[in-house]
Amino acid sequence: MKVELVTTLKRQATKILAELRESKEPVLITEHGKPSAYLIDVDDYNFIQDRLVILESLARGETAIQDNRVYSQTEARKKMSKWLK
């Protein structure tokens, strides 16, 4: 992973962004010697966000199962019948 100082980012943003687009490798931005932020490609960001939605949905489903908030297929069809016409 590439690491850049925040001051380098300020001075060479166009160059760093061009390299990021080409390499698709995240860039760790440091400030005062400590990690401050990551720069990632837009496509990678969108992919991560889509994955997060899926993982959150799975977690809600697992919680529903643990809390016994589940329906059989027949019960679900009955409850959703007004939308399934």
C-alpha positions in Angstrom: 0.0 0.0 0.0 1.2 3.4 -0.9 1.7 5.9 2.0 1.7 9.7 1.5 2.1 12.7 3.8 -0.9 15.0 3.9 1.5 17.8 2.7 2.4 15.8 -0.3 -1.3 15.2 -1.1 -1.8 19.0 -0.9 1.1 19.6 -3.3 0.6 16.7 -5.7 -3.1 15.8 -5.5 -3.5 15.5 -9.3 -0.5 13.2 -9.6 -1.5 11.0 -6.6 -5.1 10.7 -8.0 -3.8 9.7 -11.4 -1.6 7.0 -9.9 -4.6 5.8 -7.8 -6.8 5.5 -10.9 -4.1 3.6 -12.7 -2.9 1.2 -9.9 -6.2 0.9 -8.0 -4.0 0.6 -4.9 -5.3 2.5 -1.8 -3.2 5.4 -0.5 -2.8 5.9 3.2 -2.5 9.6 4.1 -0.5 10.3 7.2 -0.6 13.5 9.3 2.1 14.1 11.9 3.3 10.6 11.4 0.0 9.0 12.1 -2.6 7.5 9.8 -5.3 10.0 8.9 -7.3 8.8 5.9 -7.3 6.4 3.0 -7.8 7.4 -0.6 -9.5 4.6 -2.6 -10.8 4.3 -6.2 -14.5 5.2 -6.6 -15.3 1.7 -8.0 -13.7 0.1 -5.0 -15.6 2.4 -2.6 -18.9 1.6 -4.3 -18.0 -2.1 -4.2 -17.3 -1.9 -0.4 -20.6 0.0 0.2 -22.6 -2.6 -1.7 -20.9 -5.4 0.3 -21.7 -3.5 3.5 -25.4 -3.4 2.6 -25.4 -7.1 2.1 -23.5 -7.8 5.3 -25.9 -5.6 7.3 -28.9 -7.4 5.8 -27.4 -10.8 6.7 -26.8 -9.5 10.3 -30.4 -8.3 10.5 -31.6 -11.7 9.3 -29.5 -13.6 11.8 -30.8 -11.4 14.6 -34.4 -12.0 13.5 -33.7 -15.8 13.6 -32.2 -15.5 17.1 -35.2 -13.5 18.3 -37.6 -16.0 16.7 -39.0 -13.3 14.4 -39.4 -15.6 11.4 -42.2 -16.8 9.2 -42.8 -19.9 7.3 -43.2 -19.6 3.5 -47.0 -20.0 3.8 -47.2 -17.3 6.5 -45.0 -15.0 4.5 -47.1 -15.4 1.4 -50.3 -14.7 3.4 -48.8 -11.5 4.9 -47.5 -10.3 1.5 -50.5 -11.4 -0.6 -51.6 -7.9 -1.2 -48.3 -7.1 -2.9 -48.0 -10.4 -4.8 -51.1 -10.1 -6.9 
